[in-house]
Amino acid sequence: MPTGRLINMQKILIANRGEIAVRIIRACRDLGLATVAVYSDVDRKALHVRYADEAVHIGTPPPRESYLRMDKIIEVAKRTGSDAIHPGYGFLAENAVFAQQVTDEGLIFIGPSPKAIATMGDKQAARQAVKSNGVPLIPGTEPGLSDEELIAAAHKIGFPVMVKAAAGGGGKGMRAVYKAEELASAIGNAHREAESAFGNGELYLEKLLVGARHIEFQILADMHGNTIHLGERECSIQRRNQKLVEEAPSPFMDPDLRRRMGDMAIAAAKAVDYVNAGTIECLVDKDKNFYFMEMNTRLQVEHPVTELVTGIDLVKEQLRIARGRRMSITESVQNPNGWALECRINAEDPYQNFIPSTGTVTTMNTPKGPGVRVDSGIYSGFEITPYYDSMIAKLITLGDNRQEALLRMKRALSEFVIMGVKHNIPFHLNLMNSVSFIAGQFDTRFVEDRFSMTTYEHQPTEMELETAAIAATLYAHRQRQLAAQVVAPATRDTSNWKWLARWERLNK
């Protein structure tokens, strides 16, 4: 990858669809860059097709005949005079072969090098690469083991264990196994799912950390040797290993843990000479021991929460880095400004085990107002098909603190109107009223073990809601005190003192 040389880039082809394609198009327009959209038959009227300067049809609805066709996408890029290709996330975003083909054709791939993608895309190769830089790893197996060897290794590691696909992500090919007699079946199912999703059925095992939180760090690195992190995102609210709600910062974090995990994330990125935007994903146990899980070599779905608490446009930074420029910021972010929450609004029925819903969105009115952002590629009259991801929108709120962000999220969810398809807004509204969630007391098993639309936590009383909110505020206040120990007492924030007094009265 070139270093220290400015690269001409005037037209970008977006090899994706939906809200992320719209997001990239908007960032390109802000920078005066022309854009080219690609689309399948069912996306002819999609927003990314309408917003781009040019749009080219590339095939029928199944992704393998359109958005996964490397040859067609590269041919369109060359035919339209595009200088670069932005893959977004999903589809070809973490495909090292595609990144190499783009580069071989003289185009710019807006992302890391093919070598970095290949190394971090192979979970075992990634473990070996980061281990050399002193990054802590979850106990697990080496690659290439047979099913019989995996079963034997599981007994040595100790149950529970996680069966994981060696390639890919997004929760595919993953199975949590708590008992030895369940392991053989889980391995067989994971093999089939991984083979179907990634064309690679290889598996490995990791120790399953019970009660762990999923915390990730946003990385940026340019061609001039600068590698930084932009703080953490809390991603523990999941269903079947797929994220539902994200926030930045994490209510579990303290300044020392942020510093140590941030240093680890940078070390992991440097292990593969990483350039552009990426994410280091970790598991953190209840005692705040943390372990590297994997690296996503692309922009994340949840990137808006980081943007809101740092003021940094991650897509613009990606484009800036790809053009050979220095990042606009060269110091890691240790103190986020405010608190952001993101709810993934999906076309699925939360009352029927989140089964996907298809059909025409007859009405869609999005919330507005202070501290509210909606990223979407859907509009009233748009048809949601079974061919692609079920996401309708990402709803993001920003507050001065977690309490304000939560209240704004509740308000925004109540204003969000979607008709014509089932959606998971009722789930999010119930979650926002959960005492445990309000107090920041949850882990990666919270939704599946303790929260569902039929057996979710009881509706809290006003007193319980107030008490949980005060508990969350008190926790945040204590973390600020830790971060401000070197600041004179007279200059410290006193905005939460009335909440602390109220907390004391409630607990007499």
Helices and strands as residue ranges (DSSP letters): E 11-14, H 18-30, E 34-40, G 41-43, H 47-51, E 54-59, G 63-65, H 70-79, E 84-86, H 96-104, E 108-109, H 114-121, H 123-131, H 147-157, E 161-165, E 175-177, G 180-182, H 183-198, E 203-207, E 213-221, E 227-239, E 242-248, H 255-270, E 276-284, E 290-296, H 303-310, H 314-322, E 339-346, E 348-349, G 350-352, E 355-356, E 359-360, E 363-365, E 372-376, E 383-384, E 391-399, H 402-415, E 417-419, H 425-432, H 435-438, H 446-450, H 462-483, G 489-491, H 497-506
